[in-house]
C-alpha cells in the first residue's frame, strides 16, 4: 500500500459517488484492494456510519472516513487485511478521557468509531453494479463470529434478499425491517440480534442511487453550478436549447450534456422525485417553456435564475394565456434561485444555488448550526425486536 501524502490529500475530498466508482473499477480490473467502512459511531464524529474509503494495493486511498485522523492508520492496516484475506473490525476511541496515549488526545472527534476493513472482492460486485445502474440496494454484512464477512443484499423493489455463502436466512428475516428502512433512507448502521442463543452483528448499508441535478442552460454560469453539484454527490446533466453551446468539453463535471428543445425536454429526461432542476437559460421564452413543463413533473425543486420581477412578468404572461399553477406547484419553484449568502462571484452564486438544492433535498431550513439543538447529523432509531 502506497501512501504519498499529496496524492492522499487529493483523494481525500472526492465525492462519495467517486468512492464507489473506484471500488467498481478495482473489481473490473481484477486489482486487489481493501474497503474500509465506518459501521458504528458513539458520540460525535466527522462522518457517520456508511462512510467509505477504498484502499488499492497499488495506490493511495480514495475517500475519507474521518477528518483525517485515522486515514493513515487505516491505510497501514490494509496490507495486513489483504495478507490475511479476512475482514476485521477496528475500534478507535477518540474521546478526550480515553486512556490511549494516541487516540485519547482530543484528535479529530469526541467519539468512538468502529471501522470494518475487508478485502474488496466479488461479493461486493452487486453493490457497485446496482449503484452504477442507478438502483437502490441494501448491503448486509456480518461483522463478527464464524461467518464474519458473509454478505446478503436487499432489493427494495422486490422486497427480497439475495443471500451469499454463510448468511443465514433466519438472520436476514430478523433484520428485514431494519434493512428496508435503512435502504429507503440511504442510511447505514450496525444492528445486533440474538440468533440461536448467540449475538450476531450485521452492518446494514443502504446505498441509494445518487440524486440528479439538471442544469438547463449553457451560459458561463452553468459550469460552476455543474462542478459544485458533482462535488456534492449529484449526478449532473446539462441541457442546452442551442446545439452549438451544448458541448461536453465545456462542462467536464457533468455526466452528460445534451441539446434539445423546451418542448422535448421532458421526453429526453426522467424528471422524477429524485431530480432537482436549475433553469438558467437567461432567455425569457425558453425559461417560460421550461418552467411550464417542469412544474408538471414530480421534481421537488425547480430553481429559476433571475430577479423576482422577471418571474412576476412571466406569471402575467401565463395568466394571459390561461395557464395557472397550483400552490403546490409554485411551492416547488425557487426564484430568485439560491440562498442569501451575500456573494456575487460565479462560484459564490453557484455555492448559494447548490446549497439551496441540498437544503431542500435534506428537508432542512437553512440556518447557522450554532442555533441547532441536538446533534448535527440525524440519528436513526431502529427496531431490533423479534420481528426485525
Secondary structure, DSSP 8 states (H G I E B T S, - for coil): ----HHHHHHHHT--HHHHHHHHHHHHHHT--EEEEEEEEEEE--SS-TT-EEEEETTS--EE-SSSSSSHHHHHHHHHHHHHHTS-EEEEEE--TT-S-TTTTS--S-SEEEEEEEEE--GGGHHHHHHHHTT--EEEEEE-SSTTTT-EEEEETTTTEEEE-TT--HHHHHHTHHHHHHHHHHT-EEEEEEEETTEEEEEEEEEE----EEEEE--SHHHHHHHHHHHHTT-EEEEEESSGGG--GGG-TT-SEEEE--TTTHHHHS---TTEEEEE----HHHHHHHHHHHTTS--SEEEE-S-HHHHHHHHHHHHHTT----HHHHHTEESS-S------SHHHHHHHHHHHHHHHHTT-----GGG--S-SS-------STT-
